[in-house]
Amino acid sequence: MISSHIRFVAAAALALGSSAAYAQSGNGSDVSGPAQVPVTFAPLGTPNAGSGFAGPSPSTPGAVSSVQASFGSGAPVTSPATGQPIAPSAVQAVSQLINSGSPASLASVAAALNGAGAPSGAVAELTQAIAMLSAAKGESTPAAVLSAAKAFNALVASASASFLKNPPPAFLAIHAALVPMAASIGH
């Protein structure tokens, strides 16, 4: 009974907290390209106090490792928001950030997000949280994923409508990386 109630509340929160946006399909260019595809950035699931969250899952480190490997493999990555392939250069930049957390990769991804109009404070929080995933091991992994998911949600909440209508490929790559990681928490 409680589990059903939690699922209903979570579904309602996702429905009420989502931001409708549009992203271009194709190469991610904002100058030309195919028609825009409707996008919804629902808040990533993040357990909180009193939610009935059972605690960190042993599957969370595996989910992070899986994303790190798939993004680092060079294989195409499809945006869960648009259903379209994400520009390989954006996937590579986010892969470097997730896998190394280097200052150069952090600066590269931050520049892509800031250049597209994302709020600089939220960008700094998000890129730093994602960089911390590179060092997360074992029991520290769920907390690192939770921090990154919360930072993503904060950026979505503070981003302009124009940013969300035409998110840069780096943002779509971050979203694609965080969706399976956030889903692994508490499962």
Backbone as a printed PyTorch tensor [residue, N CA C, xyz], in Angstrom:
tensor([[[  0.8210,  -1.1860,   0.0000],
         [  0.0000,   0.0000,   0.0000],
         [  0.8700,   1.2570,   0.0000]],

        [[  1.8660,   1.3020,   0.8970],
         [  2.7430,   2.4600,   0.9550],
         [  3.5320,   2.5740,  -0.3440]],

        [[  3.9990,   1.4500,  -0.8760],
         [  4.7540,   1.4440,  -2.1200],
         [  3.9220,   2.0180,  -3.2640]],

        [[  2.6460,   1.6560,  -3.3420],
         [  1.7630,   2.1800,  -4.3840],
         [  1.5830,   3.6810,  -4.2320]],

        [[  1.4440,   4.1250,  -2.9790],
         [  1.2840,   5.5480,  -2.7120],
         [  2.5390,   6.3160,  -3.1220]],

        [[  3.7050,   5.7720,  -2.8110],
         [  4.9600,   6.4310,  -3.1650],
         [  5.0870,   6.5260,  -4.6810]],

        [[  4.7390,   5.4450,  -5.3820],
         [  4.8200,   5.4720,  -6.8390],
         [  3.8710,   6.5170,  -7.4190]],

        [[  2.6560,   6.6250,  -6.8520],
         [  1.6980,   7.6060,  -7.3300],
         [  2.2250,   9.0220,  -7.0930]],

        [[  2.7560,   9.2750,  -5.9050],
         [  3.2870,  10.5940,  -5.5810],
         [  4.4610,  10.9160,  -6.4970]],

        [[  5.3340,   9.9400,  -6.7370],
         [  6.4860,  10.1680,  -7.6190],
         [  6.0210,  10.4700,  -9.0350]],

        [[  5.0360,   9.7340,  -9.5240],
         [  4.5240,   9.9740, -10.8700],
         [  3.8830,  11.3530, -10.9620]],

        [[  3.1490,  11.7350,  -9.9420],
         [  2.5170,  13.0500,  -9.9350],
         [  3.5740,  14.1500,  -9.8930]],

        [[  4.6200,  13.9550,  -9.1110],
         [  5.6910,  14.9440,  -9.0380],
         [  6.3870,  15.0940, -10.3750]],

        [[  6.6190,  13.9880, -11.0470],
         [  7.2370,  14.0590, -12.3700],
         [  6.3370,  14.7910, -13.3590]],

        [[  5.0550,  14.5000, -13.3190],
         [  4.1230,  15.1280, -14.2480],
         [  4.0070,  16.6240, -13.9830]],

        [[  3.9510,  17.0060, -12.7240],
         [  3.7810,  18.4070, -12.3750],
         [  5.0720,  19.1960, -12.4850]],

        [[  6.2070,  18.5240, -12.3050],
         [  7.4790,  19.2330, -12.2890],
         [  8.2030,  19.2300, -13.6060]],

        [[  7.6180,  18.6990, -14.6430],
         [  8.3330,  18.6280, -15.9100],
         [  8.2650,  19.9590, -16.6390]],

        [[  9.2730,  20.2100, -17.4280],
         [  9.3360,  21.4120, -18.2330],
         [  9.2700,  21.0110, -19.6930]],

        [[  8.2720,  21.4770, -20.3930],
         [  8.1760,  21.1630, -21.8200],
         [  9.1970,  21.9990, -22.5590]],

        [[  9.8390,  21.3940, -23.5340],
         [ 10.8320,  22.0930, -24.3290],
         [ 10.9130,  21.4180, -25.6830]],

        [[ 11.6380,  22.0270, -26.5780],
         [ 11.8390,  21.4550, -27.8920],
         [ 13.3290,  21.4290, -28.1730]],

        [[ 13.7820,  20.3500, -28.7720],
         [ 15.1750,  20.2330, -29.1830],
         [ 15.1960,  19.8610, -30.6460]],

        [[ 16.1900,  20.3580, -31.3320],
         [ 16.2890,  20.0060, -32.7310],
         [ 16.8080,  18.5870, -32.8600]],

        [[ 16.2890,  17.9020, -33.8250],
         [ 16.8450,  16.6020, -34.1430],
         [ 17.9760,  16.8280, -35.1320]],

        [[ 18.7180,  15.8340, -35.3910],
         [ 19.8060,  15.9480, -36.3530],
         [ 21.0990,  16.3250, -35.6790]],

        [[ 21.7740,  17.3350, -36.1970],
         [ 23.1190,  17.6530, -35.7310],
         [ 23.1560,  18.5720, -34.5190]],

        [[ 22.0450,  19.0180, -34.0150],
         [ 22.0030,  19.8690, -32.8310],
         [ 22.2580,  21.3360, -33.1410]],

        [[ 22.3810,  21.7020, -34.3860],
         [ 22.6330,  23.0800, -34.7670],
         [ 21.3870,  23.9150, -34.5230]],

        [[ 21.6120,  25.1520, -34.0870],
         [ 20.4570,  26.0260, -33.9100],
         [ 20.2670,  26.9410, -35.1270]],

        [[ 21.0680,  26.7380, -36.1550],
         [ 20.9750,  27.5680, -37.3420],
         [ 20.0770,  26.9270, -38.3950]],

        [[ 20.2720,  25.6640, -38.6280],
         [ 19.4630,  24.9680, -39.6130],
         [ 19.2830,  23.5280, -39.1770]],

        [[ 18.4570,  22.8060, -39.8780],
         [ 18.2780,  21.3970, -39.5500],
         [ 16.8220,  21.0290, -39.5660]],

        [[ 16.5650,  19.7970, -39.2190],
         [ 15.1970,  19.2910, -39.2260],
         [ 14.3060,  20.0190, -38.2250]],

        [[ 13.0330,  19.7700, -38.3270],
         [ 12.0550,  20.3660, -37.4130],
         [ 12.3730,  19.9610, -35.9760]],

        [[ 11.9110,  20.7720, -35.0520],
         [ 12.1610,  20.4990, -33.6500],
         [ 11.3000,  19.3440, -33.1510]],

        [[ 11.8540,  18.6150, -32.2030],
         [ 11.1860,  17.4730, -31.5990],
         [ 10.7430,  17.8830, -30.1970]],

        [[  9.4800,  17.6260, -29.7930],
         [  9.0670,  18.0110, -28.4410],
         [  9.8770,  17.2630, -27.3860]],

        [[ 10.2930,  17.9890, -26.3600],
         [ 11.1250,  17.4250, -25.3030],
         [ 10.5150,  17.7760, -23.9570]],

        [[ 10.5670,  16.8530, -23.0320],
         [ 10.1700,  17.1350, -21.6620],
         [ 11.2980,  16.7100, -20.7440]],

        [[ 11.7860,  17.6380, -19.9480],
         [ 12.8130,  17.3270, -18.9630],
         [ 12.1500,  17.2260, -17.6040]],

        [[ 11.7190,  16.0230, -17.2580],
         [ 11.1370,  15.7900, -15.9390],
         [ 12.2760,  15.7270, -14.9390]],

        [[ 12.0450,  16.1540, -13.7260],
         [ 13.0980,  16.0490, -12.7210],
         [ 13.5640,  14.6030, -12.5770]],

        [[ 14.8630,  14.4390, -12.4560],
         [ 15.4020,  13.1030, -12.2340],
         [ 14.9910,  12.6490, -10.8430]],

        [[ 14.6770,  11.3900, -10.7010],
         [ 14.2540,  10.8610,  -9.4100],
         [ 15.3390,  10.9970,  -8.3710]],

        [[ 15.0320,  11.6780,  -7.2880],
         [ 15.9680,  11.8080,  -6.1750],
         [ 15.2070,  11.5490,  -4.8850]],

        [[ 15.5630,  10.4980,  -4.1710],
         [ 14.8810,  10.2120,  -2.9130],
         [ 15.1650,  11.3070,  -1.8950]],

        [[ 14.2040,  11.5260,  -1.0010],
         [ 14.4180,  12.5040,   0.0530],
         [ 13.8640,  11.9750,   1.3600]],

        [[ 14.1570,  12.6730,   2.4100],
         [ 13.7210,  12.2390,   3.7430],
         [ 12.2040,  12.0930,   3.7800]],

        [[ 11.7430,  11.0220,   4.3960],
         [ 10.3220,  10.7860,   4.5470],
         [  9.6660,  10.1950,   3.3180]],

        [[ 10.4650,   9.8620,   2.2900],
         [  9.8810,   9.3700,   1.0500],
         [  9.7330,   7.8590,   1.0440]],

        [[ 10.2160,   7.1970,   2.0800],
         [ 10.1760,   5.7450,   2.0790],
         [ 11.3660,   5.1490,   1.3510]],

        [[ 12.3540,   5.9780,   1.0120],
         [ 13.5550,   5.5330,   0.3220],
         [ 14.2910,   4.5350,   1.1930]],

        [[ 14.6030,   3.3920,   0.6110],
         [ 15.2060,   2.3060,   1.3610],
         [ 16.7060,   2.4440,   1.5240]],

        [[ 17.3510,   3.3140,   0.7950],
         [ 18.7820,   3.4950,   0.9330],
         [ 19.5120,   3.1730,  -0.3530]],

        [[ 20.8400,   3.3450,  -0.3180],
         [ 21.6390,   3.1090,  -1.5120],
         [ 21.4770,   1.6910,  -2.0400]],

        [[ 21.5480,   1.5750,  -3.3280],
         [ 21.4050,   0.2890,  -3.9790],
         [ 22.7590,  -0.2450,  -4.3960]],

        [[ 22.9380,  -1.5510,  -4.2830],
         [ 24.1820,  -2.1200,  -4.7890],
         [ 24.3050,  -1.9760,  -6.3070]],

        [[ 23.2120,  -1.6590,  -6.9900],
         [ 23.2700,  -1.5250,  -8.4480],
         [ 23.7840,  -0.1590,  -8.8970]],

        [[ 23.8420,   0.8200,  -8.0140],
         [ 24.2490,   2.1620,  -8.4100],
         [ 25.6810,   2.2130,  -8.9490]],

        [[ 26.6870,   1.6250,  -8.2720],
         [ 28.0310,   1.6590,  -8.8550],
         [ 28.0810,   0.9920, -10.2330]],

        [[ 27.3210,  -0.0660, -10.4240],
         [ 27.2840,  -0.7300, -11.7270],
         [ 26.6640,   0.1490, -12.7940]],

        [[ 25.6470,   0.9190, -12.4350],
         [ 25.0100,   1.8210, -13.3940],
         [ 25.9810,   2.9160, -13.8160]],

        [[ 26.7360,   3.4500, -12.8610],
         [ 27.7170,   4.4890, -13.1900],
         [ 28.8040,   3.9090, -14.0880]],

        [[ 29.3140,   2.7360, -13.7380],
         [ 30.3520,   2.0940, -14.5540],
         [ 29.8510,   1.8100, -15.9660]],

        [[ 28.6070,   1.3820, -16.0700],
         [ 28.0210,   1.0910, -17.3770],
         [ 27.9420,   2.3420, -18.2390]],

        [[ 27.4970,   3.4590, -17.6590],
         [ 27.4210,   4.7120, -18.4020],
         [ 28.8220,   5.1780, -18.7790]],

        [[ 29.7570,   5.0810, -17.8350],
         [ 31.1340,   5.4920, -18.1400],
         [ 31.6710,   4.6860, -19.3270]],

        [[ 31.4290,   3.3840, -19.3320],
         [ 31.9230,   2.5290, -20.4140],
         [ 31.2140,   2.8310, -21.7310]],

        [[ 29.8920,   2.9730, -21.6990],
         [ 29.1680,   3.2000, -22.9600],
         [ 29.4940,   4.5620, -23.5560]],

        [[ 29.6190,   5.5860, -22.7270],
         [ 29.9590,   6.9080, -23.2420],
         [ 31.4020,   6.9320, -23.7450]],

        [[ 32.2840,   6.1860, -23.0960],
         [ 33.6860,   6.1450, -23.5020],
         [ 33.9580,   5.2630, -24.7110]],

        [[ 32.9870,   4.4410, -25.0990],
         [ 33.1940,   3.4900, -26.1890],
         [ 33.1510,   4.1200, -27.5760]],

        [[ 32.5930,   5.3040, -27.6830],
         [ 32.4450,   5.9320, -28.9880],
         [ 31.1770,   5.5160, -29.7180]],

        [[ 30.4010,   4.6200, -29.1050],
         [ 29.1420,   4.1860, -29.7170],
         [ 28.1360,   5.3390, -29.6810]],

        [[ 27.2250,   5.3840, -30.6480],
         [ 26.2120,   6.4470, -30.6430],
         [ 25.3580,   6.3940, -29.3660]],

        [[ 24.9900,   7.5610, -28.8760],
         [ 24.1290,   7.6810, -27.7020],
         [ 22.8640,   8.4110, -28.1300]],

        [[ 21.7240,   7.8430, -27.7810],
         [ 20.4390,   8.4370, -28.1170],
         [ 19.8950,   9.1960, -26.9140]],

        [[ 19.3840,  10.3730, -27.1610],
         [ 18.7980,  11.1880, -26.1010],
         [ 17.4840,  10.5670, -25.6440]],

        [[ 17.3290,  10.3230, -24.3340],
         [ 16.0350,   9.8370, -23.8620],
         [ 14.9410,  10.8990, -23.9790]],

        [[ 15.3330,  12.1520, -24.1120],
         [ 14.3590,  13.2370, -24.2150],
         [ 13.8590,  13.4260, -25.6450]],

        [[ 14.7380,  13.2660, -26.6340],
         [ 14.3600,  13.5330, -28.0180],
         [ 14.2050,  12.2780, -28.8560]],

        [[ 14.8380,  11.1940, -28.4350],
         [ 14.8490,   9.9740, -29.2380],
         [ 15.8100,  10.0670, -30.4150]],

        [[ 16.5860,  11.1330, -30.4610],
         [ 17.5320,  11.3790, -31.5460],
         [ 18.9600,  11.1310, -31.0640]],

        [[ 19.8620,  10.8080, -31.9900],
         [ 21.2730,  10.6570, -31.5990],
         [ 21.8390,  11.9890, -31.1040]],

        [[ 22.7220,  11.9020, -30.1450],
         [ 23.3850,  13.0880, -29.5920],
         [ 24.7030,  13.2620, -30.3400]],

        [[ 25.0690,  14.4950, -30.6160],
         [ 26.3190,  14.7860, -31.3200],
         [ 27.4760,  14.0640, -30.6410]],

        [[ 28.2600,  13.3010, -31.4080],
         [ 29.3810,  12.5440, -30.8210],
         [ 30.3660,  13.4090, -30.0380]],

        [[ 30.6040,  14.6350, -30.4850],
         [ 31.5370,  15.5030, -29.7610],
         [ 31.0200,  15.8330, -28.3610]],

        [[ 29.7090,  15.9870, -28.2160],
         [ 29.1190,  16.2660, -26.9040],
         [ 29.2080,  15.0290, -26.0140]],

        [[ 28.9470,  13.8720, -26.5830],
         [ 29.0540,  12.6210, -25.8120],
         [ 30.4850,  12.4380, -25.3450]],

        [[ 31.4440,  12.7130, -26.2300],
         [ 32.8510,  12.5710, -25.8680],
         [ 33.2280,  13.5450, -24.7460]],

        [[ 32.7630,  14.7870, -24.8270],
         [ 33.0780,  15.7810, -23.7950],
         [ 32.5010,  15.3620, -22.4420]],

        [[ 31.2590,  14.9020, -22.4340],
         [ 30.6370,  14.4600, -21.1790],
         [ 31.3090,  13.1780, -20.6810]],

        [[ 31.6980,  12.3000, -21.6030],
         [ 32.4180,  11.0830, -21.2280],
         [ 33.7170,  11.4260, -20.5000]],

        [[ 34.4580,  12.3810, -21.0360],
         [ 35.7030,  12.7870, -20.3890],
         [ 35.4380,  13.3580, -19.0090]],

        [[ 34.3590,  14.1030, -18.8600],
         [ 34.0160,  14.6720, -17.5550],
         [ 33.6450,  13.5800, -16.5600]],

        [[ 32.8260,  12.6250, -16.9860],
         [ 32.4010,  11.5430, -16.0950],
         [ 33.5590,  10.6060, -15.7530]],

        [[ 34.4180,  10.3530, -16.7300],
         [ 35.4920,   9.3830, -16.5290],
         [ 36.7450,   9.9560, -15.8790]],

        [[ 37.0410,  11.2380, -16.1350],
         [ 38.2800,  11.7940, -15.5820],
         [ 38.0460,  12.9100, -14.5780]],

        [[ 36.9820,  13.6640, -14.7800],
         [ 36.7350,  14.8040, -13.9010],
         [ 37.7930,  15.8820, -14.0400]],

        [[ 38.5260,  15.8780, -15.1530],
         [ 39.6360,  16.8180, -15.3290],
         [ 39.1420,  18.2580, -15.4420]],

        [[ 39.9970,  19.2070, -15.0310],
         [ 39.6220,  20.6180, -15.1800],
         [ 39.3190,  20.9960, -16.6400]],

        [[ 40.0540,  20.4050, -17.5870],
         [ 39.8150,  20.7240, -19.0000],
         [ 38.4390,  20.2280, -19.4480]],

        [[ 38.0540,  19.0270, -19.0230],
         [ 36.7370,  18.5030, -19.4170],
         [ 35.6320,  19.2870, -18.7260]],

        [[ 35.8500,  19.6710, -17.4860],
         [ 34.8640,  20.4800, -16.7650],
         [ 34.6700,  21.8180, -17.4840]],

        [[ 35.7710,  22.4500, -17.8820],
         [ 35.6900,  23.7400, -18.5660],
         [ 35.0020,  23.6070, -19.9210]],

        [[ 35.2760,  22.5230, -20.6340],
         [ 34.6790,  22.3020, -21.9510],
         [ 33.1610,  22.1590, -21.8670]],

        [[ 32.6910,  21.3270, -20.9540],
         [ 31.2470,  21.1120, -20.8090],
         [ 30.5710,  22.3660, -20.2640]],

        [[ 31.2110,  23.0230, -19.3030],
         [ 30.6410,  24.2600, -18.7550],
         [ 30.5220,  25.3250, -19.8370]],

        [[ 31.5270,  25.4400, -20.6950],
         [ 31.4760,  26.4370, -21.7700],
         [ 30.3280,  26.1490, -22.7370]],

        [[ 30.1040,  24.8830, -23.0420],
         [ 28.9980,  24.5210, -23.9420],
         [ 27.6520,  24.8890, -23.3270]],

        [[ 27.4840,  24.6290, -22.0400],
         [ 26.2160,  24.9390, -21.3700],
         [ 26.0330,  26.4460, -21.1940]],

        [[ 27.0900,  27.1270, -20.7410],
         [ 27.0050,  28.5810, -20.5650],
         [ 26.7910,  29.2830, -21.8900]],

        [[ 27.4460,  28.8160, -22.9390],
         [ 27.3060,  29.4090, -24.2620],
         [ 25.8950,  29.3040, -24.8180]],

        [[ 25.1570,  28.2970, -24.3470],
         [ 23.7750,  28.1190, -24.7910],
         [ 22.7850,  28.8710, -23.8980]],

        [[ 23.3050,  29.5560, -22.8800],
         [ 22.4380,  30.3780, -22.0460],
         [ 22.0300,  29.7910, -20.7100]],

        [[ 22.6480,  28.6860, -20.2910],
         [ 22.3220,  28.1190, -18.9730],
         [ 22.8860,  29.0300, -17.8810]],

        [[ 22.2060,  29.1100, -16.7500],
         [ 22.6930,  29.9470, -15.6470],
         [ 24.0530,  29.4530, -15.1400]],

        [[ 25.0170,  30.3630, -15.0590],
         [ 26.3930,  29.9690, -14.7430],
         [ 26.5340,  29.2920, -13.3830]],

        [[ 25.8020,  29.7350, -12.3870],
         [ 25.8890,  29.0930, -11.0690],
         [ 25.4060,  27.6510, -11.1170]],

        [[ 24.2940,  27.4260, -11.7940],
         [ 23.7630,  26.0630, -11.9130],
         [ 24.6870,  25.1950, -12.7560]],

        [[ 25.3110,  25.7850, -13.7710],
         [ 26.2640,  25.0410, -14.6030],
         [ 27.4600,  24.6110, -13.7670]],

        [[ 27.9830,  25.5140, -12.9530],
         [ 29.1350,  25.1840, -12.1070],
         [ 28.8010,  24.0380, -11.1500]],

        [[ 27.6290,  24.1160, -10.5250],
         [ 27.2090,  23.0480,  -9.6000],
         [ 27.0910,  21.7070, -10.3210]],

        [[ 26.4600,  21.7220, -11.5020],
         [ 26.2340,  20.4890, -12.2460],
         [ 27.5430,  19.8880, -12.7390]],

        [[ 28.3880,  20.6860, -13.3630],
         [ 29.6270,  20.1280, -13.9010],
         [ 30.5490,  19.6250, -12.7940]],

        [[ 30.5770,  20.3040, -11.6710],
         [ 31.3900,  19.8270, -10.5480],
         [ 30.8310,  18.5230,  -9.9820]],

        [[ 29.5100,  18.4290,  -9.8910],
         [ 28.8940,  17.1870,  -9.3860],
         [ 29.1560,  16.0210, -10.3370]],

        [[ 29.0960,  16.2830, -11.6430],
         [ 29.3710,  15.2170, -12.6090],
         [ 30.8390,  14.8160, -12.5550]],

        [[ 31.7290,  15.7820, -12.3990],
         [ 33.1590,  15.4750, -12.2900],
         [ 33.4310,  14.5710, -11.0840]],

        [[ 32.6700,  14.7450, -10.0200],
         [ 32.8580,  13.9200,  -8.8130],
         [ 32.5000,  12.4480,  -9.0570]],

        [[ 31.7140,  12.1720, -10.0990],
         [ 31.3800,  10.7820, -10.4180],
         [ 32.6180,   9.9830, -10.8010]],

        [[ 33.6360,  10.6660, -11.3310],
         [ 34.8540,   9.9700, -11.7360],
         [ 35.5950,   9.3740, -10.5490]],

        [[ 35.4370,   9.9560,  -9.3870],
         [ 36.1280,   9.4790,  -8.1910],
         [ 35.2340,   8.6230,  -7.2910]],

        [[ 33.9620,   8.5350,  -7.6040],
         [ 33.0220,   7.7900,  -6.7490],
         [ 33.2920,   6.2960,  -6.8540]],

        [[ 33.4160,   5.6730,  -5.7230],
         [ 33.6560,   4.2310,  -5.6680],
         [ 32.7980,   3.6290,  -4.5590]],

        [[ 32.2400,   2.4650,  -4.8350],
         [ 31.5170,   1.7100,  -3.8150],
         [ 30.3960,   2.4830,  -3.1590]],

        [[ 30.4860,   2.6020,  -1.8420],
         [ 29.4070,   3.2260,  -1.0640],
         [ 29.2490,   4.7200,  -1.3100]],

        [[ 30.2710,   5.3740,  -1.8610],
         [ 30.1560,   6.8170,  -2.1250],
         [ 29.4140,   7.1000,  -3.4290]],

        [[ 29.2180,   6.0720,  -4.2460],
         [ 28.6080,   6.2840,  -5.5580],
         [ 27.1700,   6.7990,  -5.4970]],

        [[ 26.2750,   6.2050,  -4.6880],
         [ 24.9040,   6.7340,  -4.6650],
         [ 24.8340,   8.2120,  -4.2730]],

        [[ 25.6590,   8.6340,  -3.3210],
         [ 25.6500,  10.0390,  -2.9150],
         [ 26.1290,  10.9350,  -4.0530]],

        [[ 27.1290,  10.4670,  -4.8050],
         [ 27.6310,  11.2540,  -5.9390],
         [ 26.5640,  11.3600,  -7.0280]],

        [[ 25.8650,  10.2630,  -7.2940],
         [ 24.7920,  10.2810,  -8.2960],
         [ 23.6630,  11.2010,  -7.8260]],

        [[ 23.3000,  11.1030,  -6.5710],
         [ 22.2470,  11.9460,  -6.0220],
         [ 22.6080,  13.4240,  -6.1460]],

        [[ 23.8510,  13.7570,  -5.8560],
         [ 24.3080,  15.1400,  -5.9760],
         [ 24.2160,  15.6220,  -7.4250]],

        [[ 24.6260,  14.7780,  -8.3610],
         [ 24.5600,  15.1570,  -9.7790],
         [ 23.1080,  15.3020, -10.2450]],

        [[ 22.2410,  14.3940,  -9.8070],
         [ 20.8290,  14.4730, -10.1930],
         [ 20.1820,  15.7400,  -9.6380]],

        [[ 20.4780,  16.0750,  -8.3970],
         [ 19.9240,  17.2970,  -7.8110],
         [ 20.4430,  18.5370,  -8.5330]],

        [[ 21.7160,  18.5200,  -8.9120],
         [ 22.2780,  19.6630,  -9.6420],
         [ 21.6400,  19.7810, -11.0270]],

        [[ 21.3750,  18.6480, -11.6750],
         [ 20.6860,  18.6620, -12.9720],
         [ 19.2940,  19.2570, -12.7930]],

        [[ 18.5650,  18.7820, -11.7850],
         [ 17.2100,  19.2930, -11.5380],
         [ 17.2260,  20.7930, -11.2540]],

        [[ 18.2350,  21.2640, -10.5210],
         [ 18.3400,  22.6940, -10.2250],
         [ 18.5920,  23.4970, -11.5020]],

        [[ 19.4030,  22.9580, -12.4070],
         [ 19.6360,  23.6560, -13.6720],
         [ 18.3520,  23.7100, -14.4930]],

        [[ 17.6300,  22.6030, -14.5640],
         [ 16.3670,  22.5910, -15.3060],
         [ 15.3920,  23.6160, -14.7050]],

        [[ 15.3380,  23.6780, -13.3840],
         [ 14.4160,  24.6020, -12.7210],
         [ 14.7890,  26.0650, -12.9490]],

        [[ 16.0850,  26.3470, -13.1200],
         [ 16.5060,  27.7380, -13.2630],
         [ 16.7900,  28.1490, -14.7090]],

        [[ 16.7650,  27.2130, -15.6250],
         [ 17.0700,  27.5150, -17.0270],
         [ 15.9260,  28.2800, -17.6840]],

        [[ 16.2860,  29.0690, -18.6550],
         [ 15.2800,  29.8230, -19.4050],
         [ 14.5140,  28.8900, -20.3360]],

        [[ 13.3530,  29.3440, -20.7480],
         [ 12.5500,  28.5630, -21.6860],
         [ 13.2990,  28.3700, -22.9990]],

        [[ 14.0410,  29.3650, -23.4280],
         [ 14.7800,  29.2370, -24.6920],
         [ 15.8770,  28.1830, -24.5880]],

        [[ 16.5230,  28.0760, -23.4370],
         [ 17.5330,  27.0380, -23.2480],
         [ 16.8800,  25.6560, -23.3210]],

        [[ 15.7520,  25.5100, -22.6450],
         [ 15.0760,  24.2100, -22.6270],
         [ 14.4350,  23.8740, -23.9680]],

        [[ 14.0760,  24.8850, -24.7510],
         [ 13.5020,  24.6230, -26.0770],
         [ 14.5600,  24.1310, -27.0540]],

        [[ 15.7660,  24.5850, -26.8840],
         [ 16.8480,  24.2080, -27.7930],
         [ 18.1110,  23.9040, -26.9780]],

        [[ 18.0640,  22.8250, -26.1880],
         [ 19.2110,  22.5220, -25.3200],
         [ 20.4230,  22.1230, -26.1550]],

        [[ 21.6080,  22.4970, -25.6900],
         [ 22.8050,  22.1120, -26.4270],
         [ 23.0370,  20.6000, -26.3170]],

        [[ 23.7590,  20.0420, -27.2660],
         [ 24.0360,  18.6070, -27.2150],
         [ 24.6920,  18.1580, -25.9120]],

        [[ 25.5170,  19.0020, -25.3120],
         [ 26.1590,  18.6220, -24.0400],
         [ 25.1090,  18.4030, -22.9510]],

        [[ 24.0710,  19.2220, -22.9400],
         [ 23.0030,  19.0610, -21.9540],
         [ 22.2540,  17.7490, -22.1890]],

        [[ 21.9870,  17.4490, -23.4670],
         [ 21.3120,  16.1860, -23.7900],
         [ 22.1800,  14.9920, -23.3990]],

        [[ 23.4900,  15.1120, -23.5700],
         [ 24.4020,  14.0310, -23.1850],
         [ 24.4210,  13.8490, -21.6680]],

        [[ 24.4240,  14.9420, -20.9350],
         [ 24.3780,  14.8520, -19.4700],
         [ 23.0870,  14.1660, -19.0440]],

        [[ 21.9810,  14.5780, -19.6280],
         [ 20.6910,  13.9730, -19.3130],
         [ 20.7210,  12.4730, -19.5970]],

        [[ 21.2420,  12.0990, -20.7670],
         [ 21.3140,  10.6770, -21.1360],
         [ 22.1950,   9.8840, -20.1690]],

        [[ 23.2220,  10.5100, -19.6470],
         [ 24.0990,   9.8260, -18.6870],
         [ 23.4270,   9.6830, -17.3240]],

        [[ 22.7410,  10.7270, -16.8850],
         [ 22.1800,  10.7240, -15.5360],
         [ 20.8940,   9.9120, -15.3950]],

        [[ 20.1210,   9.7630, -16.4590],
         [ 18.8490,   9.0340, -16.3430],
         [ 19.0520,   7.6200, -15.7850]],

        [[ 19.9250,   6.7780, -16.3600],
         [ 20.0770,   5.4300, -15.7940],
         [ 20.7530,   5.4290, -14.4240]],

        [[ 21.6230,   6.3990, -14.1940],
         [ 22.2840,   6.4660, -12.8820],
         [ 21.2710,   6.7910, -11.7940]],

        [[ 20.4530,   7.8260, -12.0370],
         [ 19.4520,   8.2190, -11.0420],
         [ 18.4240,   7.1120, -10.8330]],

        [[ 18.0770,   6.4080, -11.8980],
         [ 17.0960,   5.3190, -11.7880],
         [ 17.6230,   4.1730, -10.9130]],

        [[ 18.9380,   4.0380, -10.8240],
         [ 19.5110,   2.9280, -10.0480],
         [ 19.4840,   3.1730,  -8.5440]],

        [[ 19.3070,   4.4140,  -8.1260],
         [ 19.3140,   4.7160,  -6.6880],
         [ 18.0800,   4.1340,  -6.0300]],

        [[ 18.2830,   3.3490,  -5.0190],
         [ 17.1840,   2.7820,  -4.2400],
         [ 16.4790,   1.6210,  -4.8890]],

        [[ 17.0130,   1.0930,  -5.9770],
         [ 16.3790,  -0.0420,  -6.6480],
         [ 17.2080,  -1.2960,  -6.4870]]])
